[in-house]
């Protein structure tokens, strides 16, 4: 199986396979996974959203110690949110009090900023000069686009609708990841407070192919060679896969997360705002199910993400999946537990 003849960006990168191993921030996209994916002929991708500038540079340096092949860095486009009112924070504290008691955690202290400084992260990307810079949650500001172009760094935006894809095309990106509703992890919706358009990948491809004149990367529910072939034949120039790699040897997936993924090939997933305040798809667990019934106790993104970090950390330390964001797409089947390189070879075997 080979890339379509018009996949110019991916030919320029010298990839053996039209595959991006998805940037999975928060652990799974380890240095080893990124380097191994790139060395195997795909494009490994660092999920750098939760890392400060120094950590991003250190990560990139470690990848380059392991391989000279191209890799990508992914960040979240920031959006301003109002200060969290005391009464709203109090409701969130009350809604999660018994969970923190179970996890032996103190009452939370939440203060702004709620996320890393994007401009400092972006300056680190410019210094690193990865093969690509990708982003989610909106448009990269014009001055940042110009700086990336000046540095010769191709840009990949993320769209969940045709309108978002058109806006990205107009903004000057070089390729667009079309994220279907099936995709695991955070939904790339531009407006954090908007309803999810819930457009499946196949429908999104139908809407965008021939209308958006940029290389399109298909993401969402892709697990097998047949899945890859189907979306390439539907007009995508490449695929992005995350869930399929979560159980690989090199993935930094935590032990309770990994155990939950491997319990059954029929993973029950849905989208929730419970962990971060933004829609994201993961395996159903206690925290998701109970908090979705208490929306008044969920803070806006990214405050909720910072607010729940202590619980997620404690849940990992105790080996419990109950309070973890178990991001996973809708794709079915047993997860590969060997090396990423072997999985990539299997996916693209003729």
N, C-alpha and C positions, 0 to 999 in steps of 0.2 A: 504494500500500500504506500503510495507516495503523495506528496503535496500536489495540489492542482497547479497548472502551469502559470497561473496569474498571482501566485502567492509571493509577490515581489519582496515584501518586508522580510519574510522568513527565509527566502533565498539569500538575501543580503546578509542575514545573520549567520548563514552557513549551517543551519540546522539540518540534521539528518531526517528528523521527523517533524511534521506540523503539529507539535504538541507543546503546550505550556503546562507544567505541573503547577497547579494553582498556588498563589501566595496565601498561606494559611497562618495568619498572625496568632500569637499567643502560645506558640510551642510547636505545632506539627511541622511547620516549614523550618526545620533545623538546618544548620550549616551543612550537615552530611546529606540531607535530602536534596537541598538546592544544588550542591556540587555534584552529587551522583546523577541527578536528572540531567544536568547540563553535559556532564561527561558522556552520558549515554546518547546524546544527540538531540535531546529535547531542550526546552528553555526552562531552567529552574528559576523560581521566583521567590524572593524574600518578602514575607509579609512584615513590613516595617512600621506599621501604624502605631504600635504600642512601645516603640523603641525611641530613645532620644538620639540626637545626631551622632554622639560618640559611639553608641552601641551599634548604629547602622554602619558606621565606618569600620568598626571592629569586625562585624559580621561579614561585610564584603571582603575585608582583608583575609579572613579565614577561608572564605569560599575560593579566593584566588590562590591561596596556598595549596588547595586541593585540585584545582582544574584551571586551565586557561581558556575554557569554553565560555561562551556568552551566558549571562544570567540577567534577570530583571529585578527591579525593586518596586514594591507597591506601597502606596500610602493612601490615607483617607483625606479627601477634600474637607477642610473644616467649615463649619457653619456656626454662626453666632447663636447662642441661646441666652435667654434672660437668666439673671441670678435666680437660684432656687429659693422660693419664699419659705420662711420658717415653718409655716403650717403644712406646706407640701412635703418638706423633708420629714416633718414629724409623722405624717401618714406613712411615708416609706419606711421609717424606722419601726413604727408599730407593726406594719405588715410583715416585716422580716425578723421581728424580735425573737420569736421562738426558734427560728432557724439558727440564729446566732447563739442562742442559749444551748441548743443541741451541739453546735460545733465548738462550744466553749470560747466564743469570741466576745470581746467587749463591745459596748455600744459604739456604733460607727461615728467617725468624724469626717464630714464631707466639706471640702473647701475647693474653690476654683484655684487654678485651672483644672479642668476635668480631662484634658488630653495633652499630649506632647505638642510642643511648639512647631507648627507646620513649616514655617519659613526656615527655621533652623534645620529641620529634617530635609527640606528641599535643597538647601545649600550643601548639605552633606551629599545628596544625590549628585549634584553638579560636580562636586569634587571627585566622587567615585567614578563617574561616567560609566554607568552600567550599559549593557547592550540595549536595554529598554527601560523606560519608566512608565509604570501603569498606575492607575488611580481609580477610585470609586467614590460615589456619593455626589457627583456633580461635575462641573467644568473647572479645569485648571485656569486660574486667572491669566489674562493676556500677557502680562509681563513675565510670568513664569513660563508660559509657552515660548515666548521669544528667547528667554535664557536657555531653555532646553534645546531649542533649535540651534542657537549659537554654539552650544557645547556638542552638538551632533548626536543628541540622545533622542531616539524615536519615542513617541508618546502613544500609549494605549489607554483609551478611556473605556468606561463600562456603561452599558445602557440596558434598561429593562423594558423600554418602549421605543417605537419608531421615532417619536418626537425627541426623546433623549438622544437617540443615535444621530438624528439630523443636527441637533445642537452641538454635539461633539464634532461632527464633520465640519460644521461651520467654524468651530473654534480652532481648528488647525491640527487635530491629532492625526497620527499616521495609521492607526488601526483601531477597531472597536470590538470589545468583547460584548457579545450579546448574551446576557445572563437570563436564561429561562427561569420560570417559577420553580423548576425542579431543583435548582442549585442549592447546595448546602452552604451554611454560613450566612453572612450578612447580605441582604438584598441591596443591590446598588442603586436603589431609588434615589433620585436627586433630593426630593423633599422628605426629610425625616419624619414629618408629621402626616404625610399623605397616606391615603389608602393604597394598598398594594394593587397594581394593575393585574397581577396574577396571570401574565401571558406566558404560556408554555414556549419552550425553545423552538419547536417546529413552526409554530405560528409566528413567532418573532422573526425567524429566518425568512418565512414567506413574505412578511411585511417589508423587510429590509433589503433582501437580495434584489439587485437591479435598481433600487431606489437610492440606497446609500452607496456611493462609489469609493469605498475604502475597503481594505481587507477586513473581513468579518471573522471573529473567533467565536466559536460556539461553546457555550458553557451551560451545564445543567443536566444531571441525570445520565451523563455519558460514562459507561463502565466497561464496555467491551469493544472488540475490533469492529463488530457489526454496527455498534452505535457510532463509532468514528466514521466508518464508511458512509453511513446514512447521512450524516450532517455535512460531510465533504461533498457528497453528491447533491445535497440540497443547496449548495452555494457557499458554505463556509470555507475559508482558506486554511483554517487551523482549528484545533479544539483546545479547551482548557479543562483539565480534570483535577479534582481535589480529593473527593471521597475515596476514589479507587486507590489512592496512595497513602491513606491514613494508617494502615496497618503494616506498611513496608518496614523493613528492618531499620532504615535510616530515619524514619519519621520521628519527630519529637513528641508524638502523641502520648499523653500521660497514661499510666497503668490502668486506672479505673475507666478512662475514656476508651482505651484500646479494648478492654474487657467487654465493655458494653457494645462496642461496634461488632465484636466477634460472636456475641451471644446467638445471633440469628442472621440468616441471609435476608430476612424480611424485616428490615429496620422500619419501625413506625416513626415517621417524621412529620413535623408541621412547622409553620412559622410562628414566631412569638416575639414580643417586645420585652419579655420578662428579664432577660439578662443584661441588655444594653440600652434599651429604650428605642432601638431601631428593629424593624423586622429582620429576623434571621431564621433560617431553617435548621432544625436539629432534631435529634432523637427525643421523643417524649420522656420526661422524667418528672419526679415529684415537684421540683421547684417550678418548672414550666406550667404544669397542670394546675397547681394551686395559685400561683401568682397571676395567671391569666384570668382568674376569677376575681382578682383584686386590682383592676386597672388603676384605681386611685392611688395605689401604693407603688406604682411604677413611675420613676422620674424620666424626663426627656433624655435622649442621647446627647452628649456622651456622659452626662452625669450618672445615669443608671449604671453604665459600664464600670465607672470608678466605684460606685456605691456597692456593687455586688462582688468586687474583686476579692475582698477578704474572705467571703464565703466560698468562692470558687477555689481559692488557694487552700483553705482549710479542708474542703471536700476532697481535693486531690491528695493532701497530706494524709488524710484518714482512709484513703482508698475507696471513697464513696462516690458513685456517679450521680447521687440525688440532687446536688447543687451545682453541677457542672454544665457549661454550655457545650453540649455534645453535638457540635455542628456536623451535619451529614446531609447529603442529597438524597433524592428519591430512587436512585439507581439500585437495582436488586442484584443479588448474587454474593457469593463468598468473596471476602476481601483477601487480596494477595498478601502473604506474610513473609515473602522473601525479599530480595533486593529490588530497589527501584529500577535498576538497569535491566534485570530479567523481566520485570513486568512490562517495561517499555518495549523490549524486544518481542515479547509475546503479543502485545497489542498491535505491533506493526509487522508481524510476520506475514509474508505473502500467502 
